[in-house]
Amino acid sequence: MPKELEQVKEIIELRKRMDKQQKPIVKKLGDEIGYGRLMQLTEEMWREKAEFKGSELAVGACVSFMVICDHSIKDDNGHCKLCCGAGRVTKGVKDLADELRGREWQPIETAPKDGPEILITASGEVYAASWKCGEWRPIDQDNYYSEWDGFKEGVIIKWQHLPQPPKEQSDA
């Protein structure tokens, strides 16, 4: 077997042994602080040690296209699902997250009572509703003198914003 091939095999075996030892350590730290934050710290430490300034950007996303993450969408462990703790996301990811955030079901106690119509869940059904006369009313029942007798106490549990209408495409 050629000497170079032997050396490559040795390097591969060494890497496998190192991976077995190091991956659990990195996984534990990544789970604890978020993998994005782990990458960000690695980038910063690389920058401090690097002989060639700017070389740290070769290991991660180019930060010039990133914006600050508001950490608004978290997993069960409290880690941000958008940036994984790095604190930065692309503008496209932030815009999509902002759009999706308005579509999440939220506790009814947080619903705006002075704004436009919203979607509510009541008794397993979904209604477009607004706050009228001191109660949530389906938008087709907004006449105070109608025979609407209101939702029963506690049946409305969640709300979300109405979706945006589709954008019209021009025939250009």
Backbone as CSV, one residue per row, in Angstrom:
resi,resn,N_x,N_y,N_z,CA_x,CA_y,CA_z,C_x,C_y,C_z
1,MET,0.851,-1.172,0.000,0.000,0.000,0.000,0.901,1.239,0.000
2,PRO,0.611,2.203,-0.873,1.439,3.412,-0.914,1.405,4.152,0.432
3,LYS,2.521,4.796,0.739,2.677,5.489,2.021,1.622,6.583,2.210
4,GLU,1.302,7.340,1.153,0.314,8.421,1.245,-1.064,7.881,1.619
5,LEU,-1.441,6.756,1.013,-2.731,6.148,1.311,-2.776,5.672,2.754
6,GLU,-1.692,5.145,3.229,-1.583,4.711,4.625,-1.781,5.905,5.573
7,GLN,-1.157,7.040,5.231,-1.286,8.242,6.062,-2.728,8.759,6.066
8,VAL,-3.388,8.725,4.923,-4.790,9.162,4.833,-5.664,8.286,5.719
9,LYS,-5.454,6.980,5.678,-6.232,6.063,6.513,-5.995,6.340,7.998
10,GLU,-4.753,6.621,8.375,-4.443,6.943,9.769,-5.164,8.224,10.210
11,ILE,-5.178,9.200,9.329,-5.854,10.466,9.644,-7.354,10.234,9.822
12,ILE,-7.920,9.425,8.944,-9.359,9.131,9.041,-9.668,8.413,10.344
13,GLU,-8.860,7.446,10.724,-9.072,6.723,11.980,-8.914,7.646,13.187
14,LEU,-7.908,8.525,13.153,-7.709,9.484,14.232,-8.931,10.399,14.355
15,ARG,-9.436,10.846,13.223,-10.615,11.731,13.238,-11.819,11.010,13.828
16,LYS,-12.003,9.755,13.488,-13.122,8.983,14.031,-13.014,8.870,15.553
17,ARG,-11.794,8.602,16.052,-11.594,8.508,17.505,-11.857,9.863,18.176
18,MET,-11.379,10.938,17.550,-11.598,12.278,18.106,-13.086,12.626,18.101
19,ASP,-13.775,12.269,16.992,-15.207,12.543,16.906,-15.962,11.864,18.037
20,LYS,-15.604,10.615,18.331,-16.263,9.875,19.409,-16.115,10.598,20.743
21,GLN,-14.956,11.195,20.970,-14.692,11.893,22.225,-15.281,13.301,22.227
22,GLN,-15.162,13.998,21.105,-15.498,15.418,21.079,-16.962,15.714,20.761
23,LYS,-17.595,14.896,19.943,-18.985,15.173,19.573,-19.919,15.267,20.782
24,PRO,-19.826,14.354,21.762,-20.714,14.497,22.926,-20.489,15.811,23.692
25,ILE,-19.244,16.259,23.745,-18.937,17.518,24.432,-19.568,18.684,23.681
26,VAL,-19.383,18.697,22.367,-19.936,19.774,21.550,-21.456,19.721,21.566
27,LYS,-22.036,18.518,21.506,-23.494,18.379,21.543,-24.058,18.930,22.848
28,LYS,-23.422,18.589,23.961,-23.891,19.077,25.254,-23.851,20.602,25.301
29,LEU,-22.759,21.186,24.828,-22.646,22.641,24.820,-23.645,23.259,23.849
30,GLY,-23.793,22.666,22.670,-24.758,23.179,21.692,-26.179,23.124,22.215
31,ASP,-26.538,22.016,22.883,-27.875,21.901,23.469,-28.075,22.931,24.574
32,GLU,-27.000,23.246,25.284,-27.090,24.176,26.408,-27.193,25.632,25.959
33,ILE,-26.360,26.046,25.011,-26.340,27.469,24.626,-26.917,27.722,23.247
34,GLY,-27.230,26.682,22.496,-27.737,26.838,21.135,-26.593,26.683,20.140
35,TYR,-26.849,25.956,19.063,-25.791,25.674,18.102,-25.367,26.919,17.328
36,GLY,-26.304,27.821,17.086,-25.934,29.063,16.416,-24.993,29.893,17.269
37,ARG,-25.273,29.956,18.575,-24.396,30.696,19.482,-23.032,30.021,19.558
38,LEU,-23.019,28.687,19.546,-21.762,27.953,19.544,-20.938,28.325,18.308
39,MET,-21.591,28.386,17.148,-20.890,28.773,15.923,-20.403,30.218,16.007
40,GLN,-21.241,31.086,16.576,-20.859,32.487,16.692,-19.624,32.643,17.585
41,LEU,-19.607,31.938,18.711,-18.449,32.010,19.597,-17.207,31.432,18.927
42,THR,-17.377,30.346,18.174,-16.257,29.763,17.444,-15.702,30.771,16.450
43,GLU,-16.604,31.457,15.753,-16.189,32.481,14.796,-15.392,33.580,15.493
44,GLU,-15.869,34.040,16.657,-15.173,35.089,17.400,-13.800,34.614,17.880
45,MET,-13.728,33.382,18.385,-12.454,32.850,18.874,-11.476,32.654,17.710
46,TRP,-11.998,32.211,16.569,-11.158,32.053,15.386,-10.589,33.412,14.995
47,ARG,-11.441,34.434,15.029,-11.019,35.789,14.672,-9.875,36.248,15.574
48,GLU,-9.962,35.927,16.861,-8.930,36.326,17.814,-7.600,35.621,17.546
49,LYS,-7.650,34.391,17.051,-6.427,33.601,16.857,-5.904,33.633,15.421
50,ALA,-6.746,33.992,14.473,-6.400,33.846,13.061,-5.244,34.748,12.645
51,GLU,-4.380,34.187,11.810,-3.305,34.981,11.222,-3.860,35.858,10.118
52,PHE,-4.852,35.359,9.399,-5.426,36.084,8.285,-6.794,36.611,8.681
53,LYS,-6.897,37.908,8.938,-8.165,38.500,9.369,-9.217,38.306,8.288
54,GLY,-10.402,37.927,8.711,-11.493,37.661,7.786,-11.649,36.192,7.466
55,SER,-10.660,35.387,7.810,-10.734,33.958,7.497,-11.830,33.263,8.297
56,GLU,-12.257,33.851,9.424,-13.305,33.226,10.228,-14.627,33.156,9.476
57,LEU,-14.814,34.035,8.500,-16.067,34.042,7.743,-16.160,32.856,6.790
58,ALA,-15.071,32.157,6.601,-15.096,30.989,5.734,-15.774,29.804,6.407
59,VAL,-16.002,29.875,7.726,-16.586,28.744,8.432,-18.068,28.914,8.722
60,GLY,-18.636,30.045,8.414,-20.051,30.268,8.702,-20.659,31.208,7.688
61,ALA,-21.905,31.535,7.920,-22.606,32.430,6.998,-21.975,33.812,7.033
62,CYS,-21.986,34.488,5.915,-21.441,35.844,5.832,-22.356,36.780,6.617
63,VAL,-21.806,37.399,7.649,-22.624,38.215,8.544,-23.096,39.513,7.904
64,SER,-22.544,39.883,6.768,-22.964,41.131,6.144,-24.402,41.057,5.629
65,PHE,-24.949,39.854,5.493,-26.321,39.694,5.025,-27.281,39.363,6.164
66,MET,-26.841,39.563,7.390,-27.628,39.155,8.546,-28.235,40.368,9.257
67,VAL,-29.333,40.123,9.965,-29.978,41.132,10.802,-30.135,40.551,12.200
68,ILE,-30.392,41.409,13.169,-30.546,40.974,14.556,-31.807,40.127,14.691
69,CYS,-31.707,39.013,15.388,-32.845,38.128,15.649,-33.524,38.564,16.939
70,ASP,-34.842,38.573,16.952,-35.564,38.966,18.172,-35.879,37.774,19.078
71,HIS,-35.422,36.591,18.729,-35.597,35.368,19.541,-37.065,35.130,19.934
72,SER,-37.960,35.365,19.005,-39.380,35.292,19.337,-39.991,33.905,19.149
73,ILE,-39.331,33.013,18.455,-39.870,31.672,18.244,-38.902,30.694,18.894
74,LYS,-39.326,30.099,20.017,-38.429,29.251,20.803,-38.901,27.807,20.830
75,ASP,-37.947,26.899,21.014,-38.292,25.489,21.158,-38.609,25.189,22.626
76,ASP,-38.881,23.934,22.929,-39.256,23.553,24.296,-38.151,23.796,25.315
77,ASN,-36.898,23.899,24.859,-35.776,24.162,25.760,-35.479,25.649,25.906
78,GLY,-36.266,26.495,25.243,-36.053,27.937,25.330,-35.040,28.478,24.336
79,HIS,-34.575,27.625,23.407,-33.623,28.077,22.399,-34.381,28.667,21.214
80,CYS,-33.836,29.712,20.644,-34.462,30.342,19.487,-34.425,29.392,18.295
81,LYS,-35.593,29.181,17.665,-35.672,28.288,16.518,-35.196,28.968,15.237
82,LEU,-35.057,30.291,15.276,-34.641,31.020,14.081,-33.128,31.100,13.953
83,CYS,-32.449,31.478,15.039,-30.995,31.690,14.960,-30.199,30.685,15.774
84,CYS,-30.859,29.805,16.502,-30.185,28.807,17.344,-29.239,29.449,18.349
85,GLY,-29.520,30.677,18.739,-28.708,31.354,19.747,-27.634,32.263,19.189
86,ALA,-27.460,32.303,17.865,-26.402,33.132,17.281,-26.737,34.617,17.332
87,GLY,-28.024,34.952,17.427,-28.406,36.356,17.498,-28.586,37.019,16.147
88,ARG,-28.332,36.271,15.056,-28.459,36.848,13.717,-29.179,35.866,12.795
89,VAL,-29.978,36.426,11.894,-30.646,35.643,10.855,-30.611,36.459,9.570
90,THR,-30.907,35.818,8.449,-31.009,36.594,7.214,-32.301,37.409,7.259
91,LYS,-32.353,38.476,6.493,-33.547,39.323,6.466,-34.752,38.520,5.991
92,GLY,-34.537,37.612,5.040,-35.636,36.787,4.552,-36.225,35.914,5.645
93,VAL,-35.379,35.319,6.474,-35.860,34.496,7.589,-36.629,35.366,8.568
94,LYS,-36.121,36.552,8.874,-36.809,37.450,9.804,-38.176,37.860,9.248
95,ASP,-38.235,38.207,7.961,-39.507,38.603,7.349,-40.519,37.462,7.396
96,LEU,-40.083,36.241,7.077,-40.988,35.090,7.141,-41.449,34.826,8.569
97,ALA,-40.530,34.941,9.525,-40.893,34.725,10.928,-41.909,35.766,11.380
98,ASP,-41.717,37.017,10.982,-42.676,38.070,11.337,-44.057,37.759,10.760
99,GLU,-44.074,37.273,9.519,-45.354,36.925,8.890,-46.002,35.736,9.591
100,LEU,-45.232,34.707,9.885,-45.779,33.520,10.538,-46.210,33.795,11.975
101,ARG,-45.490,34.685,12.651,-45.816,34.984,14.044,-47.258,35.484,14.162
102,GLY,-47.706,36.233,13.186,-49.081,36.715,13.204,-50.100,35.622,12.975
103,ARG,-49.660,34.449,12.539,-50.567,33.335,12.266,-50.581,32.300,13.382
104,GLU,-49.894,32.544,14.454,-49.877,31.592,15.567,-51.100,31.800,16.444
105,TRP,-51.649,30.707,16.951,-52.752,30.807,17.900,-52.186,31.286,19.236
106,GLN,-52.828,32.308,19.800,-52.375,32.912,21.046,-53.513,32.905,22.060
107,PRO,-53.201,33.000,23.345,-54.265,33.027,24.357,-55.225,34.202,24.115
108,ILE,-56.514,33.972,24.280,-57.527,35.000,24.004,-57.319,36.254,24.849
109,GLU,-56.696,36.082,26.033,-56.457,37.243,26.905,-55.532,38.271,26.260
110,THR,-54.766,37.848,25.261,-53.827,38.764,24.609,-54.402,39.391,23.342
111,ALA,-55.639,39.062,23.001,-56.235,39.550,21.751,-56.483,41.054,21.805
112,PRO,-56.246,41.756,20.684,-56.501,43.200,20.644,-57.999,43.481,20.598
113,LYS,-58.466,44.320,21.500,-59.895,44.635,21.536,-60.205,45.944,20.813
114,ASP,-59.179,46.584,20.300,-59.404,47.853,19.616,-58.926,47.818,18.170
115,GLY,-58.734,46.651,17.643,-58.179,46.533,16.308,-59.147,45.923,15.324
116,PRO,-58.602,45.419,14.241,-59.430,44.813,13.192,-59.961,43.447,13.627
117,GLU,-60.735,42.845,12.759,-61.254,41.513,13.038,-60.094,40.528,13.179
118,ILE,-60.338,39.488,13.956,-59.348,38.434,14.176,-60.049,37.089,14.018
119,LEU,-59.281,36.025,14.039,-59.848,34.680,14.094,-59.851,34.241,15.549
120,ILE,-60.939,33.585,15.965,-61.008,33.029,17.314,-61.428,31.564,17.221
121,THR,-61.052,30.785,18.225,-61.538,29.411,18.321,-62.523,29.359,19.476
122,ALA,-63.689,28.814,19.201,-64.728,28.696,20.222,-65.472,27.394,19.995
123,SER,-65.519,26.559,21.009,-66.218,25.271,20.943,-65.785,24.442,19.746
124,GLY,-64.483,24.469,19.441,-63.954,23.655,18.359,-64.172,24.229,16.973
125,GLU,-64.773,25.393,16.857,-65.002,26.038,15.565,-64.112,27.270,15.460
126,VAL,-63.871,27.746,14.235,-63.092,28.963,14.001,-64.027,30.027,13.443
127,TYR,-63.958,31.222,14.022,-64.806,32.337,13.607,-63.942,33.564,13.335
128,ALA,-64.353,34.366,12.363,-63.811,35.715,12.233,-64.651,36.555,13.187
129,ALA,-63.997,37.306,14.075,-64.733,38.004,15.125,-64.113,39.367,15.400
130,SER,-64.874,40.180,16.122,-64.360,41.462,16.601,-64.972,41.717,17.976
131,TRP,-64.350,42.627,18.723,-64.818,42.979,20.059,-65.897,44.036,19.918
132,LYS,-67.116,43.697,20.277,-68.258,44.624,20.160,-69.103,44.529,21.413
133,CYS,-69.513,45.638,21.911,-70.445,45.691,23.039,-69.964,44.855,24.224
134,GLY,-68.638,44.853,24.461,-68.102,44.160,25.616,-67.964,42.653,25.479
135,GLU,-68.011,42.137,24.247,-67.847,40.703,24.049,-67.331,40.427,22.641
136,TRP,-66.790,39.220,22.446,-66.369,38.798,21.120,-67.592,38.359,20.344
137,ARG,-67.738,38.917,19.128,-68.883,38.583,18.278,-68.388,38.186,16.891
138,PRO,-68.936,37.112,16.333,-68.597,36.784,14.940,-68.933,37.991,14.067
139,ILE,-68.156,38.258,13.042,-68.356,39.485,12.264,-69.693,39.515,11.542
140,ASP,-70.328,38.375,11.331,-71.655,38.409,10.726,-72.745,38.615,11.780
141,GLN,-72.361,38.761,13.052,-73.312,38.976,14.145,-72.994,40.274,14.896
142,ASP,-72.561,41.321,14.161,-72.133,42.523,14.871,-73.281,43.505,15.155
143,ASN,-74.500,43.167,14.799,-75.635,44.026,15.132,-76.038,43.755,16.584
144,TYR,-75.947,44.754,17.424,-76.216,44.601,18.856,-77.621,44.067,19.125
145,TYR,-78.580,44.419,18.280,-79.973,44.030,18.517,-80.332,42.685,17.882
146,SER,-79.346,41.989,17.312,-79.659,40.695,16.720,-79.946,39.687,17.838
147,GLU,-80.305,38.505,17.468,-80.625,37.485,18.451,-79.372,36.764,18.946
148,TRP,-78.220,37.313,18.699,-76.968,36.719,19.148,-76.943,36.693,20.665
149,ASP,-76.715,35.520,21.237,-76.695,35.438,22.700,-75.280,35.260,23.257
150,GLY,-74.278,35.420,22.400,-72.890,35.413,22.863,-72.308,34.024,23.019
151,PHE,-70.981,34.003,23.130,-70.286,32.747,23.391,-70.400,32.431,24.869
152,LYS,-70.486,31.193,25.191,-70.532,30.786,26.594,-69.178,31.070,27.250
153,GLU,-69.197,31.332,28.536,-67.990,31.649,29.296,-66.925,30.567,29.125
154,GLY,-65.714,30.967,28.754,-64.583,30.051,28.680,-64.454,29.244,27.407
155,VAL,-65.375,29.386,26.437,-65.246,28.580,25.230,-64.266,29.185,24.235
156,ILE,-64.040,30.497,24.307,-63.060,31.125,23.427,-61.701,31.007,24.111
157,ILE,-60.796,30.284,23.494,-59.513,30.076,24.166,-58.323,30.641,23.402
158,LYS,-58.413,30.767,22.078,-57.268,31.216,21.276,-57.721,32.209,20.212
159,TRP,-56.745,32.964,19.710,-56.999,33.898,18.620,-55.755,33.991,17.753
160,GLN,-55.933,34.516,16.530,-54.816,34.860,15.659,-55.290,35.902,14.657
161,HIS,-54.324,36.582,14.036,-54.659,37.583,13.023,-55.258,36.907,11.803
162,LEU,-56.111,37.630,11.093,-56.606,37.128,9.812,-55.439,37.094,8.830
163,PRO,-55.412,36.137,7.917,-54.327,36.113,6.925,-54.453,37.292,5.962
164,GLN,-53.335,37.678,5.382,-53.343,38.729,4.366,-53.990,38.182,3.096
165,PRO,-54.724,39.020,2.368,-55.284,38.536,1.102,-54.147,38.263,0.113
166,PRO,-54.382,37.377,-0.849,-53.327,37.096,-1.828,-52.977,38.348,-2.622
167,LYS,-51.692,38.463,-2.996,-51.256,39.601,-3.793,-51.662,39.371,-5.236
168,GLU,-52.230,40.405,-5.834,-52.630,40.286,-7.236,-51.405,40.384,-8.109
169,GLN,-51.363,39.512,-9.124,-50.235,39.538,-10.047,-50.642,40.286,-11.290
170,SER,-49.734,41.129,-11.780,-50.032,41.882,-12.994,-49.771,41.006,-14.209
171,ASP,-50.386,41.334,-15.302,-50.217,40.571,-16.547,-49.072,41.152,-17.385
172,ALA,-47.994,41.512,-16.744,-46.863,42.142,-17.459,-46.005,41.125,-18.149
